[in-house]
Amino acid sequence: MADAALELDQVSKKFRKGELYDSLRDLLPALAKRWLRPRSPEALAPREFWALEDVSFGVKRGEAFGIIGRNGAGKSTILKLLSGIMRPTRGRILVNGRLSALIEVSAGFHPDLTGRENIYLNGTILGMTRAEIRQRFDAIVAFAELEEFLDTPVKRYSSGMFARLGFAVASHVEPDLLIVDEVLSVGDYMFQQKCLTRMDQILGSGATVIFVSHNLRAVATLCTRALFLERGRVAALGPTEDAIKAYLTRATSTREVDPAQGLRILDVSVRALDRATAVAFQSDDFVEITVRATALTAHEDVSIVIAIVDASQYPVFDTCTRRLGAQPLSLTPGDIVRSTFRIQLRLAQGTYYVHAYLHRYVTDRPYDVWLSAATFFVGGTPAVRGIANLIPSLVTCEKETGAAHAAVAQSAISAV
């Protein structure tokens, strides 16, 4: 890749579990055995395991690239390899340009030094000269919003204050490549939004961002492509929406299938009106939710139901084909039915899940249930809080002076 900011080619990393030797008596024979009979790098000792195995991907200059996956999938291992903290067991890593990494809250900070002193220390570790730090010092302090605690030792900082200062320094290095780990999750909501805005500015300057987070909505908003890691291997790599969908399909969807019922939901998808399947939308967008199902046996009076719940699984809305005027569905073995619902997302910012059901409408009897069959994220102005966006507008906001009220009151008293 000619315009690559970084490349990983068949990268693997192995670790040992626990302590292998607790005495010199055990260590010496093991060292002799290793010297006399060296093992291939490919071979695993009894307590070794692959944290990463044959991971390959490239990131273009100026691209925002996300890395997602469950805890222990290998995300932080990749970041430590990229930042040079560790070396791969095998494979090749190529980084083009100046790299700035924020992968641990306290990395590069000395607890006994003040915030001011740690800005210089951490900035130097990240590759800035003293002149560059002086030039950007005021911007770093303003971004961190820690002016009144600048001369306080950082050992008295909260984890959120650490995150503010750490990200402020790392993001003002003006790197060619900025690596950001889940560390941002310790900041408050407004600070997280501020960080995302700053990363957008870094991208606008032509830099590259590698973003690791469990906040899938932030990944969907910021990144154009993403890598889904599962047990150290590449499970999905491509457009962010595809990677997130693959992750959510394995992580959150729950099926309650009873083969005896004879009906089965095949798939559930969410898409915007002007593009293919998507996971990120804006408040007030129109979307279409499509449910496909098949019949294994004959059924009468079938209705398709969709329900939308929030991140806490609290019901937000539900509807079904019968309530929207469709006739009862009569299905014979082998029939496939496809129902598309168009809704307007008058929802506030957040993560939402789509539940899908096949019901016998008259008796409300469930044939098939697919919980969290699809997931989507809604973005919008932070001024809208709660679940629903009721499209508010301000009719009036007037002030009446105290002097006017006093004159009216005095006239009323005089009249009496």
Buried (B, 14 or more C-beta within 10 A) or exposed (E): EEEBBBBBBEBBBBEEEEEEEEEEEEEEEEEEEEEEEEEEEEEEEEEBEBBBBBBEBBBBBBBBBBBBBBEEBBBBBBBBBBBEBBEBBBBEBEBBEBBBBBBBBBBBBBEEBBBBBBBBBBBBBBEBEEEBBEEBBEEBBEBBBBEEBBEBBBEEBEEEBBBBBBBBBBBBBBBBBBBBBBBBEBBEEEBBBBBBEBBEEBBEEEBBBBBBBEBBBBBBBBBBBBBBBBBBBBBBBEBBBBBBBBBBBBBBBEEEEEEEBBBBBEBBBBBBEEEEBBBBBBBEBEBBBBBBBBBBEEBEBBBBBBBBBBEEEEEBBEBBBBEEEEEBBEBEEEBEBEBEBEBEBBBBBBBBBBBBBBBBBEEEEBBBBBBBBBBBBBBBEEEBEEBEBEEEEEEEEEEEEEEEEEEEEEEEEEEE
